[in-house]
Amino acid sequence: MGTNWPVTKMIVQDVPPLWATALRCMIAAATLAPMLWAQGAFIVPKRGDLPVVFCTSILHLVAFSALIAAGLQFVPAGRAIVLGYTDAAVGRDRRRHVSVGAHHAAARDRYRLRPGGPLRSSSIRRR
């Protein structure tokens, strides 16, 4: 554990950041999909849930990984880890920022977990 950032730094010395992210996603999909299928845990979301799944995967996984890979071309891996996981509100009113973040997380959880929301168990079809 903890080797992802230094390995990504080594990879982006030879491969452009978007290709590094694409390779990473392809390797993960090629490894995890057969494992989940074999265990009977492979889940196919309903059609109505696909926009949420797509947006989450693109913004949270692909965009974050691509931006990290791009940044690692210019910054040492140790510093990138600290910058990547540190709150950007340094020097601002921290109480207000934390309050806004807590309200956002609570609203997100209410939406996701409400009856009939996107993560309802009836919306997930198992293969």
N, C-alpha and C positions, 0 to 999 in steps of 0.2 A: 504494500500500500504506500501511497505517497510518491509513486514513481511517474505518474501521469504527466505532470508538468515538465520535469526534466526530459522525459522521452519525447514529448511533443516539441520541446526546444531543439532536440537533436534532429527530429524529422523535418522541421521547417527550415533547416539549413540546406536541405536538398530538394524539398517539395514545397510548392506554394501552399499557403495556409488553407485555402478552400479545398484543394486536393487532399491535404492531410486530414481535414475534417471528413471529407467524403470517404476516404479509405477507412477511417476510424468507425464511421457509421456502418459501412458495408461489412467490416469484420465483425462488429457487434451483432448485426442482424443475422449474418450467416452462422454465427455461433449460438445465439440465443434462440432463434426461431426453431431449429430442430430439437434443441433441448426442451423447450416448452411444449412442443408438439408431442414428443415422446412421453412427457410426464402428464399429458392431458390437461395442461394449464394454458395452452395457447388460446387467447381470447380475441375474438373478432368483434369490434364495436358495431353497434347499429349505425345505419346510414346517417341518422340525425346527430349522432355523436362525433362523426368524422371531422367536422370543422373544428371542434374543440381539440380533438386529438392532434389534428394536423397543425393547428396554430401553436399548441403547446410544444409539439416536437420541433417545429421550425424555430420558434423564438427561444425556447428554453434550452434545447439541446444543440441544434445546429448553429444558430447565431452565436450563442455563448462560446461554443467550441471554436468556431471560426475566428471570432474576435480575440479569444485567448491565443490561438495559434498565430494570428497576425501580430499581436503584442509581444509574443515571445521572440519574435525576430529582433526586437530592439531592447528588451529588458531581460535581466537574468531571471531564471526560473524562480528562485527564492523570493525575489522582490515581486514578481508577477503574482505569486500565490497570495502574498499579503495584500496587494492592490486588488486582486480579483475578489477576495472575500472580506474586505474591509468596507465599512459603511462610507459612502461618498460624502456624507454630510458633516465632515470634520470642520469645525469652526462655526457651524450654524447652531441654532437653538436645538439642542439634542432632544429635549423633552417634547417639543412640538413634532419633530421628525419621528420619534418613536411612537407618539400618539397616532399620527397619520398612518404609519406602517401597521400598527396594531388594528386600526379600523379597517384598513384595506384587507388584511388577512382575515379578519372576522367576516367581512362582507363576502369575500371569496369563498370561505368555508360554508357560509349560509347558503350561497347559491349552489355550490357543488353538492351539498348534502341535503338540500330540501327535497321533500317528496316530489317525485317526478323530475328532479334535476338531472343533469347530464351524467352523474355517476350512480344513478339508481341501479340496483342489481338486476332489474328486469331488462335493462338496456344492453346487457352484456350477453353475447351468445357464445357458448363454448363449442369447440369442435371436438 
